[in-house]
Amino acid sequence: MSLSIERAIMAFAGLMVLLSLVLTATVSHHFIWLTAFVGANLFQSAFTGFCPAAMVMKKLGLKTEAMIASGK
């Protein structure tokens, strides 16, 4: 099973939220802004379809679920 861009985005966003919460608790309360940024990015991408992380992942060679299903 190949990792799709969609699943990689969910994994990356989850990792960033968890990392920012750990940094907020241990380093500085200002890291909470990273959590807010990740959440805002996820929210806007749901409506616009624009996700910078997805563009980077596509350049790295990951495929969408549709591409994987069609065998491309």
C-alpha positions in Angstrom: 0.0 0.0 0.0 1.4 3.4 -1.1 1.0 6.5 1.0 -1.2 9.0 -0.8 -0.9 12.8 -0.6 -4.2 12.9 1.3 -3.1 10.6 4.0 0.3 12.2 4.2 -1.3 15.6 4.7 -3.4 14.2 7.6 -0.3 12.6 9.2 1.8 15.7 8.7 -1.0 18.0 10.2 -1.4 15.7 13.2 2.3 15.6 13.8 2.6 19.3 13.6 -0.3 19.8 16.1 1.2 17.3 18.6 4.7 18.8 18.2 3.4 22.3 18.7 1.5 21.2 21.9 4.6 19.6 23.3 6.7 22.8 22.5 4.0 24.9 24.0 4.1 22.9 27.2 7.9 22.6 27.5 9.5 25.6 25.7 7.2 28.6 25.3 3.5 29.4 25.3 4.0 31.2 22.0 4.2 27.8 20.1 0.4 27.7 20.4 0.4 29.9 17.4 1.8 27.0 15.3 -1.2 25.0 16.3 -3.5 27.9 15.3 -1.6 28.2 11.9 -2.0 24.5 11.2 -5.7 24.6 12.0 -6.3 27.7 9.9 -4.4 26.1 7.0 -6.5 22.9 7.2 -9.7 25.0 7.4 -8.9 27.2 4.4 -7.7 24.2 2.3 -11.0 22.5 2.8 -12.8 25.3 1.0 -10.1 26.5 -1.5 -8.3 23.2 -2.3 -5.0 25.1 -1.9 -2.5 23.4 0.4 1.2 24.2 0.2 2.2 21.0 1.9 0.4 19.0 -0.8 2.3 20.8 -3.5 5.6 20.0 -1.9 4.6 16.3 -1.4 3.5 16.1 -5.1 7.0 17.4 -6.1 8.5 14.8 -3.8 6.7 12.1 -5.8 3.7 11.2 -3.7 0.5 10.4 -5.7 -3.1 11.2 -4.9 -5.5 8.5 -4.0 -7.1 8.8 -7.4 -3.8 8.3 -9.2 -3.0 5.3 -7.0 -6.4 3.7 -7.7 -6.1 4.2 -11.5 -2.6 2.8 -11.5 -0.9 6.0 -12.8 
